[in-house]
Amino acid sequence: MDETTPHIQIVVVPLIKKFDKRVNREKYCITKKEYIKSSTHLSKLQDKFYERLRNKGFEIERGEKNTGIKNLPPKQLKVLLVCLKRI
């Protein structure tokens, strides 16, 4: 609830079972490549999440797509906030 539109942050740790040639056995490893293949794929996952919540009765809005808006790097944001506090 830190912005005008409520949203949630989700942390996903995808464990993928892979064969490790070095030790000659299968083991679990952490990788996002198998779960989030591209930014387009991530957007589709977000669409699915939105649709499922709407179907369950939650009255939420989907964020705007393809706005081109980028987040500021943390250092630049801190400088901006310091400047705004002086005003």
PDB file of N, CA, C and O in Angstrom:
ATOM      1  N   MET A   1       0.822  -1.196   0.000  1.00  0.00           N
ATOM      2  CA  MET A   1       0.000   0.000   0.000  1.00  0.00           C
ATOM      3  C   MET A   1       0.868   1.263   0.000  1.00  0.00           C
ATOM      4  O   MET A   1       0.470   2.298   0.535  1.00  0.00           O
ATOM      5  N   ASP A   2       2.050   1.168  -0.602  1.00  0.00           N
ATOM      6  CA  ASP A   2       2.936   2.326  -0.627  1.00  0.00           C
ATOM      7  C   ASP A   2       2.702   3.225  -1.840  1.00  0.00           C
ATOM      8  O   ASP A   2       3.394   4.229  -2.006  1.00  0.00           O
ATOM      9  N   GLU A   3       1.740   2.879  -2.683  1.00  0.00           N
ATOM     10  CA  GLU A   3       1.427   3.680  -3.861  1.00  0.00           C
ATOM     11  C   GLU A   3      -0.088   3.831  -3.936  1.00  0.00           C
ATOM     12  O   GLU A   3      -0.809   3.286  -3.100  1.00  0.00           O
ATOM     13  N   THR A   4      -0.569   4.561  -4.923  1.00  0.00           N
ATOM     14  CA  THR A   4      -2.007   4.775  -5.036  1.00  0.00           C
ATOM     15  C   THR A   4      -2.739   3.486  -5.397  1.00  0.00           C
ATOM     16  O   THR A   4      -3.901   3.317  -5.026  1.00  0.00           O
ATOM     17  N   THR A   5      -2.088   2.582  -6.109  1.00  0.00           N
ATOM     18  CA  THR A   5      -2.693   1.310  -6.477  1.00  0.00           C
ATOM     19  C   THR A   5      -2.089   0.210  -5.617  1.00  0.00           C
ATOM     20  O   THR A   5      -0.877  -0.002  -5.669  1.00  0.00           O
ATOM     21  N   PRO A   6      -2.892  -0.495  -4.829  1.00  0.00           N
ATOM     22  CA  PRO A   6      -2.346  -1.596  -4.030  1.00  0.00           C
ATOM     23  C   PRO A   6      -1.728  -2.663  -4.939  1.00  0.00           C
ATOM     24  O   PRO A   6      -2.265  -2.963  -6.005  1.00  0.00           O
ATOM     25  N   HIS A   7      -0.629  -3.218  -4.523  1.00  0.00           N
ATOM     26  CA  HIS A   7       0.022  -4.274  -5.279  1.00  0.00           C
ATOM     27  C   HIS A   7       0.787  -5.156  -4.312  1.00  0.00           C
ATOM     28  O   HIS A   7       0.974  -4.800  -3.148  1.00  0.00           O
ATOM     29  N   ILE A   8       1.223  -6.289  -4.790  1.00  0.00           N
ATOM     30  CA  ILE A   8       2.002  -7.184  -3.955  1.00  0.00           C
ATOM     31  C   ILE A   8       3.327  -7.505  -4.632  1.00  0.00           C
ATOM     32  O   ILE A   8       3.461  -7.445  -5.854  1.00  0.00           O
ATOM     33  N   GLN A   9       4.276  -7.840  -3.813  1.00  0.00           N
ATOM     34  CA  GLN A   9       5.570  -8.294  -4.305  1.00  0.00           C
ATOM     35  C   GLN A   9       5.638  -9.792  -4.019  1.00  0.00           C
ATOM     36  O   GLN A   9       5.333 -10.218  -2.905  1.00  0.00           O
ATOM     37  N   ILE A  10       6.026 -10.581  -4.987  1.00  0.00           N
ATOM     38  CA  ILE A  10       6.117 -12.022  -4.809  1.00  0.00           C
ATOM     39  C   ILE A  10       7.555 -12.451  -5.053  1.00  0.00           C
ATOM     40  O   ILE A  10       8.178 -12.051  -6.036  1.00  0.00           O
ATOM     41  N   VAL A  11       8.065 -13.257  -4.160  1.00  0.00           N
ATOM     42  CA  VAL A  11       9.396 -13.824  -4.335  1.00  0.00           C
ATOM     43  C   VAL A  11       9.217 -15.295  -4.685  1.00  0.00           C
ATOM     44  O   VAL A  11       8.634 -16.063  -3.920  1.00  0.00           O
ATOM     45  N   VAL A  12       9.718 -15.667  -5.836  1.00  0.00           N
ATOM     46  CA  VAL A  12       9.622 -17.046  -6.302  1.00  0.00           C
ATOM     47  C   VAL A  12      11.031 -17.597  -6.422  1.00  0.00           C
ATOM     48  O   VAL A  12      11.901 -16.976  -7.034  1.00  0.00           O
ATOM     49  N   VAL A  13      11.249 -18.752  -5.842  1.00  0.00           N
ATOM     50  CA  VAL A  13      12.549 -19.409  -5.957  1.00  0.00           C
ATOM     51  C   VAL A  13      12.320 -20.710  -6.729  1.00  0.00           C
ATOM     52  O   VAL A  13      11.963 -21.736  -6.149  1.00  0.00           O
ATOM     53  N   PRO A  14      12.530 -20.651  -8.040  1.00  0.00           N
ATOM     54  CA  PRO A  14      12.280 -21.842  -8.848  1.00  0.00           C
ATOM     55  C   PRO A  14      13.416 -22.860  -8.723  1.00  0.00           C
ATOM     56  O   PRO A  14      14.558 -22.584  -9.089  1.00  0.00           O
ATOM     57  N   LEU A  15      13.082 -24.034  -8.202  1.00  0.00           N
ATOM     58  CA  LEU A  15      14.040 -25.128  -8.107  1.00  0.00           C
ATOM     59  C   LEU A  15      13.814 -26.058  -9.287  1.00  0.00           C
ATOM     60  O   LEU A  15      12.712 -26.573  -9.480  1.00  0.00           O
ATOM     61  N   ILE A  16      14.846 -26.267 -10.062  1.00  0.00           N
ATOM     62  CA  ILE A  16      14.770 -27.107 -11.245  1.00  0.00           C
ATOM     63  C   ILE A  16      15.700 -28.302 -11.049  1.00  0.00           C
ATOM     64  O   ILE A  16      16.854 -28.143 -10.650  1.00  0.00           O
ATOM     65  N   LYS A  17      15.190 -29.488 -11.329  1.00  0.00           N
ATOM     66  CA  LYS A  17      16.019 -30.688 -11.222  1.00  0.00           C
ATOM     67  C   LYS A  17      16.801 -30.851 -12.520  1.00  0.00           C
ATOM     68  O   LYS A  17      16.219 -30.963 -13.599  1.00  0.00           O
ATOM     69  N   LYS A  18      18.134 -30.863 -12.402  1.00  0.00           N
ATOM     70  CA  LYS A  18      19.004 -30.986 -13.578  1.00  0.00           C
ATOM     71  C   LYS A  18      20.069 -32.030 -13.328  1.00  0.00           C
ATOM     72  O   LYS A  18      20.416 -32.329 -12.186  1.00  0.00           O
ATOM     73  N   PHE A  19      20.578 -32.579 -14.411  1.00  0.00           N
ATOM     74  CA  PHE A  19      21.666 -33.548 -14.308  1.00  0.00           C
ATOM     75  C   PHE A  19      22.989 -32.797 -14.274  1.00  0.00           C
ATOM     76  O   PHE A  19      23.283 -32.007 -15.171  1.00  0.00           O
ATOM     77  N   ASP A  20      23.779 -33.041 -13.249  1.00  0.00           N
ATOM     78  CA  ASP A  20      25.082 -32.393 -13.095  1.00  0.00           C
ATOM     79  C   ASP A  20      26.165 -33.370 -13.559  1.00  0.00           C
ATOM     80  O   ASP A  20      26.405 -34.397 -12.923  1.00  0.00           O
ATOM     81  N   LYS A  21      26.809 -33.037 -14.668  1.00  0.00           N
ATOM     82  CA  LYS A  21      27.834 -33.912 -15.250  1.00  0.00           C
ATOM     83  C   LYS A  21      29.050 -34.059 -14.348  1.00  0.00           C
ATOM     84  O   LYS A  21      29.719 -35.092 -14.368  1.00  0.00           O
ATOM     85  N   ARG A  22      29.340 -33.027 -13.553  1.00  0.00           N
ATOM     86  CA  ARG A  22      30.531 -33.065 -12.693  1.00  0.00           C
ATOM     87  C   ARG A  22      30.433 -34.158 -11.638  1.00  0.00           C
ATOM     88  O   ARG A  22      31.419 -34.837 -11.349  1.00  0.00           O
ATOM     89  N   VAL A  23      29.247 -34.328 -11.063  1.00  0.00           N
ATOM     90  CA  VAL A  23      29.071 -35.336 -10.016  1.00  0.00           C
ATOM     91  C   VAL A  23      28.275 -36.539 -10.504  1.00  0.00           C
ATOM     92  O   VAL A  23      28.032 -37.478  -9.746  1.00  0.00           O
ATOM     93  N   ASN A  24      27.875 -36.508 -11.756  1.00  0.00           N
ATOM     94  CA  ASN A  24      27.191 -37.612 -12.419  1.00  0.00           C
ATOM     95  C   ASN A  24      25.878 -38.014 -11.719  1.00  0.00           C
ATOM     96  O   ASN A  24      25.592 -39.198 -11.543  1.00  0.00           O
ATOM     97  N   ARG A  25      25.095 -37.005 -11.327  1.00  0.00           N
ATOM     98  CA  ARG A  25      23.794 -37.272 -10.717  1.00  0.00           C
ATOM     99  C   ARG A  25      22.891 -36.056 -10.882  1.00  0.00           C
ATOM    100  O   ARG A  25      23.342 -34.957 -11.204  1.00  0.00           O
ATOM    101  N   GLU A  26      21.596 -36.289 -10.651  1.00  0.00           N
ATOM    102  CA  GLU A  26      20.642 -35.191 -10.711  1.00  0.00           C
ATOM    103  C   GLU A  26      20.678 -34.412  -9.407  1.00  0.00           C
ATOM    104  O   GLU A  26      20.854 -34.983  -8.330  1.00  0.00           O
ATOM    105  N   LYS A  27      20.509 -33.102  -9.517  1.00  0.00           N
ATOM    106  CA  LYS A  27      20.425 -32.263  -8.327  1.00  0.00           C
ATOM    107  C   LYS A  27      19.536 -31.078  -8.634  1.00  0.00           C
ATOM    108  O   LYS A  27      19.271 -30.763  -9.794  1.00  0.00           O
ATOM    109  N   TYR A  28      19.077 -30.423  -7.574  1.00  0.00           N
ATOM    110  CA  TYR A  28      18.238 -29.237  -7.733  1.00  0.00           C
ATOM    111  C   TYR A  28      19.119 -28.001  -7.812  1.00  0.00           C
ATOM    112  O   TYR A  28      20.110 -27.884  -7.091  1.00  0.00           O
ATOM    113  N   CYS A  29      18.752 -27.088  -8.690  1.00  0.00           N
ATOM    114  CA  CYS A  29      19.460 -25.814  -8.775  1.00  0.00           C
ATOM    115  C   CYS A  29      18.421 -24.697  -8.897  1.00  0.00           C
ATOM    116  O   CYS A  29      17.284 -24.914  -9.314  1.00  0.00           O
ATOM    117  N   ILE A  30      18.851 -23.513  -8.522  1.00  0.00           N
ATOM    118  CA  ILE A  30      17.976 -22.343  -8.592  1.00  0.00           C
ATOM    119  C   ILE A  30      18.229 -21.644  -9.917  1.00  0.00           C
ATOM    120  O   ILE A  30      19.362 -21.281 -10.230  1.00  0.00           O
ATOM    121  N   THR A  31      17.166 -21.456 -10.694  1.00  0.00           N
ATOM    122  CA  THR A  31      17.304 -20.778 -11.978  1.00  0.00           C
ATOM    123  C   THR A  31      15.986 -20.138 -12.373  1.00  0.00           C
ATOM    124  O   THR A  31      14.929 -20.755 -12.238  1.00  0.00           O
ATOM    125  N   LYS A  32      16.041 -18.921 -12.853  1.00  0.00           N
ATOM    126  CA  LYS A  32      14.826 -18.264 -13.329  1.00  0.00           C
ATOM    127  C   LYS A  32      14.578 -18.562 -14.805  1.00  0.00           C
ATOM    128  O   LYS A  32      13.469 -18.370 -15.303  1.00  0.00           O
ATOM    129  N   LYS A  33      15.614 -19.033 -15.503  1.00  0.00           N
ATOM    130  CA  LYS A  33      15.489 -19.262 -16.943  1.00  0.00           C
ATOM    131  C   LYS A  33      14.366 -20.232 -17.299  1.00  0.00           C
ATOM    132  O   LYS A  33      13.728 -20.085 -18.342  1.00  0.00           O
ATOM    133  N   GLU A  34      14.123 -21.209 -16.450  1.00  0.00           N
ATOM    134  CA  GLU A  34      13.077 -22.188 -16.719  1.00  0.00           C
ATOM    135  C   GLU A  34      11.688 -21.650 -16.365  1.00  0.00           C
ATOM    136  O   GLU A  34      10.680 -22.156 -16.858  1.00  0.00           O
ATOM    137  N   TYR A  35      11.639 -20.630 -15.514  1.00  0.00           N
ATOM    138  CA  TYR A  35      10.354 -20.120 -15.041  1.00  0.00           C
ATOM    139  C   TYR A  35       9.939 -18.839 -15.754  1.00  0.00           C
ATOM    140  O   TYR A  35       8.791 -18.708 -16.178  1.00  0.00           O
ATOM    141  N   ILE A  36      10.863 -17.898 -15.888  1.00  0.00           N
ATOM    142  CA  ILE A  36      10.597 -16.637 -16.577  1.00  0.00           C
ATOM    143  C   ILE A  36      11.552 -16.561 -17.764  1.00  0.00           C
ATOM    144  O   ILE A  36      12.738 -16.274 -17.602  1.00  0.00           O
ATOM    145  N   LYS A  37      11.036 -16.815 -18.929  1.00  0.00           N
ATOM    146  CA  LYS A  37      11.880 -16.927 -20.113  1.00  0.00           C
ATOM    147  C   LYS A  37      12.237 -15.575 -20.742  1.00  0.00           C
ATOM    148  O   LYS A  37      13.296 -15.432 -21.353  1.00  0.00           O
ATOM    149  N   SER A  38      11.349 -14.587 -20.589  1.00  0.00           N
ATOM    150  CA  SER A  38      11.574 -13.267 -21.171  1.00  0.00           C
ATOM    151  C   SER A  38      10.632 -12.267 -20.511  1.00  0.00           C
ATOM    152  O   SER A  38       9.775 -12.644 -19.712  1.00  0.00           O
ATOM    153  N   SER A  39      10.794 -11.005 -20.847  1.00  0.00           N
ATOM    154  CA  SER A  39       9.889  -9.994 -20.286  1.00  0.00           C
ATOM    155  C   SER A  39       8.462 -10.190 -20.815  1.00  0.00           C
ATOM    156  O   SER A  39       7.494  -9.887 -20.117  1.00  0.00           O
ATOM    157  N   THR A  40       8.336 -10.695 -22.041  1.00  0.00           N
ATOM    158  CA  THR A  40       7.012 -10.979 -22.598  1.00  0.00           C
ATOM    159  C   THR A  40       6.348 -12.107 -21.814  1.00  0.00           C
ATOM    160  O   THR A  40       5.159 -12.050 -21.503  1.00  0.00           O
ATOM    161  N   HIS A  41       7.135 -13.126 -21.503  1.00  0.00           N
ATOM    162  CA  HIS A  41       6.622 -14.253 -20.725  1.00  0.00           C
ATOM    163  C   HIS A  41       6.210 -13.789 -19.330  1.00  0.00           C
ATOM    164  O   HIS A  41       5.171 -14.212 -18.823  1.00  0.00           O
ATOM    165  N   LEU A  42       7.010 -12.927 -18.703  1.00  0.00           N
ATOM    166  CA  LEU A  42       6.677 -12.390 -17.382  1.00  0.00           C
ATOM    167  C   LEU A  42       5.355 -11.628 -17.436  1.00  0.00           C
ATOM    168  O   LEU A  42       4.531 -11.752 -16.531  1.00  0.00           O
ATOM    169  N   SER A  43       5.151 -10.846 -18.486  1.00  0.00           N
ATOM    170  CA  SER A  43       3.901 -10.105 -18.645  1.00  0.00           C
ATOM    171  C   SER A  43       2.713 -11.065 -18.750  1.00  0.00           C
ATOM    172  O   SER A  43       1.649 -10.800 -18.191  1.00  0.00           O
ATOM    173  N   LYS A  44       2.894 -12.173 -19.461  1.00  0.00           N
ATOM    174  CA  LYS A  44       1.818 -13.165 -19.580  1.00  0.00           C
ATOM    175  C   LYS A  44       1.513 -13.810 -18.227  1.00  0.00           C
ATOM    176  O   LYS A  44       0.352 -14.064 -17.906  1.00  0.00           O
ATOM    177  N   LEU A  45       2.563 -14.076 -17.431  1.00  0.00           N
ATOM    178  CA  LEU A  45       2.348 -14.616 -16.090  1.00  0.00           C
ATOM    179  C   LEU A  45       1.555 -13.635 -15.239  1.00  0.00           C
ATOM    180  O   LEU A  45       0.666 -14.035 -14.487  1.00  0.00           O
ATOM    181  N   GLN A  46       1.877 -12.348 -15.359  1.00  0.00           N
ATOM    182  CA  GLN A  46       1.157 -11.322 -14.612  1.00  0.00           C
ATOM    183  C   GLN A  46      -0.296 -11.240 -15.063  1.00  0.00           C
ATOM    184  O   GLN A  46      -1.190 -11.029 -14.244  1.00  0.00           O
ATOM    185  N   ASP A  47      -0.538 -11.407 -16.374  1.00  0.00           N
ATOM    186  CA  ASP A  47      -1.911 -11.418 -16.892  1.00  0.00           C
ATOM    187  C   ASP A  47      -2.703 -12.584 -16.308  1.00  0.00           C
ATOM    188  O   ASP A  47      -3.855 -12.421 -15.906  1.00  0.00           O
ATOM    189  N   LYS A  48      -2.076 -13.765 -16.264  1.00  0.00           N
ATOM    190  CA  LYS A  48      -2.745 -14.943 -15.705  1.00  0.00           C
ATOM    191  C   LYS A  48      -3.083 -14.728 -14.233  1.00  0.00           C
ATOM    192  O   LYS A  48      -4.177 -15.063 -13.780  1.00  0.00           O
ATOM    193  N   PHE A  49      -2.133 -14.167 -13.498  1.00  0.00           N
ATOM    194  CA  PHE A  49      -2.337 -13.898 -12.086  1.00  0.00           C
ATOM    195  C   PHE A  49      -3.519 -12.950 -11.897  1.00  0.00           C
ATOM    196  O   PHE A  49      -4.380 -13.169 -11.045  1.00  0.00           O
ATOM    197  N   TYR A  50      -3.541 -11.902 -12.704  1.00  0.00           N
ATOM    198  CA  TYR A  50      -4.637 -10.923 -12.660  1.00  0.00           C
ATOM    199  C   TYR A  50      -5.982 -11.600 -12.939  1.00  0.00           C
ATOM    200  O   TYR A  50      -6.942 -11.403 -12.195  1.00  0.00           O
ATOM    201  N   GLU A  51      -6.049 -12.390 -14.001  1.00  0.00           N
ATOM    202  CA  GLU A  51      -7.301 -13.055 -14.380  1.00  0.00           C
ATOM    203  C   GLU A  51      -7.778 -14.006 -13.285  1.00  0.00           C
ATOM    204  O   GLU A  51      -8.971 -14.059 -12.988  1.00  0.00           O
ATOM    205  N   ARG A  52      -6.870 -14.744 -12.692  1.00  0.00           N
ATOM    206  CA  ARG A  52      -7.260 -15.689 -11.642  1.00  0.00           C
ATOM    207  C   ARG A  52      -7.804 -14.966 -10.418  1.00  0.00           C
ATOM    208  O   ARG A  52      -8.782 -15.407  -9.813  1.00  0.00           O
ATOM    209  N   LEU A  53      -7.170 -13.856 -10.055  1.00  0.00           N
ATOM    210  CA  LEU A  53      -7.678 -13.093  -8.915  1.00  0.00           C
ATOM    211  C   LEU A  53      -9.051 -12.496  -9.214  1.00  0.00           C
ATOM    212  O   LEU A  53      -9.937 -12.509  -8.359  1.00  0.00           O
ATOM    213  N   ARG A  54      -9.226 -11.973 -10.430  1.00  0.00           N
ATOM    214  CA  ARG A  54     -10.531 -11.406 -10.820  1.00  0.00           C
ATOM    215  C   ARG A  54     -11.600 -12.495 -10.790  1.00  0.00           C
ATOM    216  O   ARG A  54     -12.718 -12.262 -10.332  1.00  0.00           O
ATOM    217  N   ASN A  55     -11.253 -13.678 -11.279  1.00  0.00           N
ATOM    218  CA  ASN A  55     -12.212 -14.794 -11.289  1.00  0.00           C
ATOM    219  C   ASN A  55     -12.586 -15.253  -9.882  1.00  0.00           C
ATOM    220  O   ASN A  55     -13.652 -15.833  -9.677  1.00  0.00           O
ATOM    221  N   LYS A  56     -11.710 -14.994  -8.919  1.00  0.00           N
ATOM    222  CA  LYS A  56     -11.982 -15.357  -7.519  1.00  0.00           C
ATOM    223  C   LYS A  56     -12.722 -14.247  -6.772  1.00  0.00           C
ATOM    224  O   LYS A  56     -13.001 -14.378  -5.581  1.00  0.00           O
ATOM    225  N   GLY A  57     -13.040 -13.153  -7.475  1.00  0.00           N
ATOM    226  CA  GLY A  57     -13.836 -12.102  -6.867  1.00  0.00           C
ATOM    227  C   GLY A  57     -13.058 -10.895  -6.368  1.00  0.00           C
ATOM    228  O   GLY A  57     -13.656  -9.979  -5.802  1.00  0.00           O
ATOM    229  N   PHE A  58     -11.754 -10.864  -6.557  1.00  0.00           N
ATOM    230  CA  PHE A  58     -10.969  -9.707  -6.135  1.00  0.00           C
ATOM    231  C   PHE A  58     -11.146  -8.585  -7.151  1.00  0.00           C
ATOM    232  O   PHE A  58     -11.015  -8.800  -8.356  1.00  0.00           O
ATOM    233  N   GLU A  59     -11.441  -7.400  -6.662  1.00  0.00           N
ATOM    234  CA  GLU A  59     -11.623  -6.251  -7.544  1.00  0.00           C
ATOM    235  C   GLU A  59     -10.301  -5.507  -7.665  1.00  0.00           C
ATOM    236  O   GLU A  59     -10.031  -4.566  -6.920  1.00  0.00           O
ATOM    237  N   ILE A  60      -9.490  -5.940  -8.609  1.00  0.00           N
ATOM    238  CA  ILE A  60      -8.181  -5.330  -8.818  1.00  0.00           C
ATOM    239  C   ILE A  60      -8.084  -4.832 -10.248  1.00  0.00           C
ATOM    240  O   ILE A  60      -8.866  -5.228 -11.112  1.00  0.00           O
ATOM    241  N   GLU A  61      -7.122  -3.962 -10.487  1.00  0.00           N
ATOM    242  CA  GLU A  61      -6.861  -3.458 -11.832  1.00  0.00           C
ATOM    243  C   GLU A  61      -5.478  -3.927 -12.260  1.00  0.00           C
ATOM    244  O   GLU A  61      -4.558  -4.006 -11.446  1.00  0.00           O
ATOM    245  N   ARG A  62      -5.343  -4.233 -13.523  1.00  0.00           N
ATOM    246  CA  ARG A  62      -4.046  -4.627 -14.079  1.00  0.00           C
ATOM    247  C   ARG A  62      -3.281  -3.355 -14.403  1.00  0.00           C
ATOM    248  O   ARG A  62      -3.852  -2.407 -14.942  1.00  0.00           O
ATOM    249  N   GLY A  63      -1.998  -3.328 -14.080  1.00  0.00           N
ATOM    250  CA  GLY A  63      -1.167  -2.177 -14.408  1.00  0.00           C
ATOM    251  C   GLY A  63      -1.073  -1.966 -15.914  1.00  0.00           C
ATOM    252  O   GLY A  63      -1.327  -2.879 -16.700  1.00  0.00           O
ATOM    253  N   GLU A  64      -0.710  -0.765 -16.296  1.00  0.00           N
ATOM    254  CA  GLU A  64      -0.587  -0.459 -17.716  1.00  0.00           C
ATOM    255  C   GLU A  64       0.594  -1.205 -18.311  1.00  0.00           C
ATOM    256  O   GLU A  64       1.650  -1.322 -17.689  1.00  0.00           O
ATOM    257  N   LYS A  65       0.404  -1.703 -19.516  1.00  0.00           N
ATOM    258  CA  LYS A  65       1.467  -2.451 -20.195  1.00  0.00           C
ATOM    259  C   LYS A  65       2.225  -1.539 -21.160  1.00  0.00           C
ATOM    260  O   LYS A  65       1.688  -0.560 -21.679  1.00  0.00           O
ATOM    261  N   ASN A  66       3.466  -1.889 -21.376  1.00  0.00           N
ATOM    262  CA  ASN A  66       4.310  -1.252 -22.396  1.00  0.00           C
ATOM    263  C   ASN A  66       4.338   0.274 -22.284  1.00  0.00           C
ATOM    264  O   ASN A  66       4.242   0.970 -23.295  1.00  0.00           O
ATOM    265  N   THR A  67       4.468   0.792 -21.071  1.00  0.00           N
ATOM    266  CA  THR A  67       4.519   2.243 -20.893  1.00  0.00           C
ATOM    267  C   THR A  67       5.912   2.783 -21.184  1.00  0.00           C
ATOM    268  O   THR A  67       6.078   3.969 -21.469  1.00  0.00           O
ATOM    269  N   GLY A  68       6.909   1.913 -21.114  1.00  0.00           N
ATOM    270  CA  GLY A  68       8.280   2.363 -21.334  1.00  0.00           C
ATOM    271  C   GLY A  68       8.882   3.032 -20.108  1.00  0.00           C
ATOM    272  O   GLY A  68      10.030   3.474 -20.141  1.00  0.00           O
ATOM    273  N   ILE A  69       8.118   3.110 -19.033  1.00  0.00           N
ATOM    274  CA  ILE A  69       8.600   3.739 -17.804  1.00  0.00           C
ATOM    275  C   ILE A  69       9.614   2.820 -17.139  1.00  0.00           C
ATOM    276  O   ILE A  69       9.377   1.623 -16.982  1.00  0.00           O
ATOM    277  N   LYS A  70      10.738   3.392 -16.753  1.00  0.00           N
ATOM    278  CA  LYS A  70      11.801   2.642 -16.084  1.00  0.00           C
ATOM    279  C   LYS A  70      11.983   3.186 -14.669  1.00  0.00           C
ATOM    280  O   LYS A  70      11.796   4.377 -14.421  1.00  0.00           O
ATOM    281  N   ASN A  71      12.346   2.310 -13.758  1.00  0.00           N
ATOM    282  CA  ASN A  71      12.654   2.746 -12.401  1.00  0.00           C
ATOM    283  C   ASN A  71      14.009   3.434 -12.370  1.00  0.00           C
ATOM    284  O   ASN A  71      14.912   3.105 -13.140  1.00  0.00           O
ATOM    285  N   LEU A  72      14.132   4.394 -11.466  1.00  0.00           N
ATOM    286  CA  LEU A  72      15.425   5.068 -11.291  1.00  0.00           C
ATOM    287  C   LEU A  72      16.375   4.142 -10.535  1.00  0.00           C
ATOM    288  O   LEU A  72      15.944   3.382  -9.667  1.00  0.00           O
ATOM    289  N   PRO A  73      17.659   4.204 -10.861  1.00  0.00           N
ATOM    290  CA  PRO A  73      18.634   3.466 -10.050  1.00  0.00           C
ATOM    291  C   PRO A  73      18.590   4.001  -8.615  1.00  0.00           C
ATOM    292  O   PRO A  73      18.330   5.189  -8.421  1.00  0.00           O
ATOM    293  N   PRO A  74      18.836   3.159  -7.604  1.00  0.00           N
ATOM    294  CA  PRO A  74      18.727   3.586  -6.201  1.00  0.00           C
ATOM    295  C   PRO A  74      19.516   4.852  -5.867  1.00  0.00           C
ATOM    296  O   PRO A  74      19.004   5.717  -5.156  1.00  0.00           O
ATOM    297  N   LYS A  75      20.733   4.981  -6.356  1.00  0.00           N
ATOM    298  CA  LYS A  75      21.532   6.172  -6.045  1.00  0.00           C
ATOM    299  C   LYS A  75      20.885   7.434  -6.595  1.00  0.00           C
ATOM    300  O   LYS A  75      20.852   8.462  -5.919  1.00  0.00           O
ATOM    301  N   GLN A  76      20.376   7.360  -7.805  1.00  0.00           N
ATOM    302  CA  GLN A  76      19.734   8.520  -8.425  1.00  0.00           C
ATOM    303  C   GLN A  76      18.441   8.867  -7.678  1.00  0.00           C
ATOM    304  O   GLN A  76      18.129  10.045  -7.503  1.00  0.00           O
ATOM    305  N   LEU A  77      17.700   7.872  -7.244  1.00  0.00           N
ATOM    306  CA  LEU A  77      16.481   8.110  -6.488  1.00  0.00           C
ATOM    307  C   LEU A  77      16.790   8.809  -5.166  1.00  0.00           C
ATOM    308  O   LEU A  77      16.085   9.743  -4.783  1.00  0.00           O
ATOM    309  N   LYS A  78      17.835   8.367  -4.467  1.00  0.00           N
ATOM    310  CA  LYS A  78      18.212   8.989  -3.198  1.00  0.00           C
ATOM    311  C   LYS A  78      18.576  10.459  -3.382  1.00  0.00           C
ATOM    312  O   LYS A  78      18.183  11.304  -2.578  1.00  0.00           O
ATOM    313  N   VAL A  79      19.322  10.763  -4.436  1.00  0.00           N
ATOM    314  CA  VAL A  79      19.692  12.158  -4.715  1.00  0.00           C
ATOM    315  C   VAL A  79      18.441  12.981  -4.967  1.00  0.00           C
ATOM    316  O   VAL A  79      18.315  14.093  -4.453  1.00  0.00           O
ATOM    317  N   LEU A  80      17.524  12.452  -5.744  1.00  0.00           N
ATOM    318  CA  LEU A  80      16.277  13.148  -6.050  1.00  0.00           C
ATOM    319  C   LEU A  80      15.463  13.396  -4.780  1.00  0.00           C
ATOM    320  O   LEU A  80      14.927  14.488  -4.591  1.00  0.00           O
ATOM    321  N   LEU A  81      15.368  12.391  -3.913  1.00  0.00           N
ATOM    322  CA  LEU A  81      14.600  12.548  -2.673  1.00  0.00           C
ATOM    323  C   LEU A  81      15.225  13.597  -1.748  1.00  0.00           C
ATOM    324  O   LEU A  81      14.510  14.363  -1.101  1.00  0.00           O
ATOM    325  N   VAL A  82      16.546  13.628  -1.688  1.00  0.00           N
ATOM    326  CA  VAL A  82      17.223  14.637  -0.871  1.00  0.00           C
ATOM    327  C   VAL A  82      16.916  16.020  -1.406  1.00  0.00           C
ATOM    328  O   VAL A  82      16.648  16.939  -0.632  1.00  0.00           O
ATOM    329  N   CYS A  83      16.952  16.181  -2.719  1.00  0.00           N
ATOM    330  CA  CYS A  83      16.657  17.483  -3.340  1.00  0.00           C
ATOM    331  C   CYS A  83      15.216  17.899  -3.076  1.00  0.00           C
ATOM    332  O   CYS A  83      14.952  19.074  -2.817  1.00  0.00           O
ATOM    333  N   LEU A  84      14.289  16.966  -3.136  1.00  0.00           N
ATOM    334  CA  LEU A  84      12.883  17.276  -2.900  1.00  0.00           C
ATOM    335  C   LEU A  84      12.625  17.680  -1.454  1.00  0.00           C
ATOM    336  O   LEU A  84      11.769  18.526  -1.195  1.00  0.00           O
ATOM    337  N   LYS A  85      13.346  17.094  -0.516  1.00  0.00           N
ATOM    338  CA  LYS A  85      13.185  17.444   0.900  1.00  0.00           C
ATOM    339  C   LYS A  85      13.621  18.880   1.175  1.00  0.00           C
ATOM    340  O   LYS A  85      13.119  19.519   2.099  1.00  0.00           O
ATOM    341  N   ARG A  86      14.547  19.380   0.380  1.00  0.00           N
ATOM    342  CA  ARG A  86      15.054  20.750   0.567  1.00  0.00           C
ATOM    343  C   ARG A  86      14.063  21.793   0.072  1.00  0.00           C
ATOM    344  O   ARG A  86      14.134  22.960   0.457  1.00  0.00           O
ATOM    345  N   ILE A  87      13.158  21.375  -0.767  1.00  0.00           N
ATOM    346  CA  ILE A  87      12.199  22.330  -1.368  1.00  0.00           C
ATOM    347  C   ILE A  87      11.115  22.671  -0.369  1.00  0.00           C
ATOM    348  O   ILE A  87      10.216  23.454  -0.677  1.00  0.00           O
TER     349      ILE A  87
END
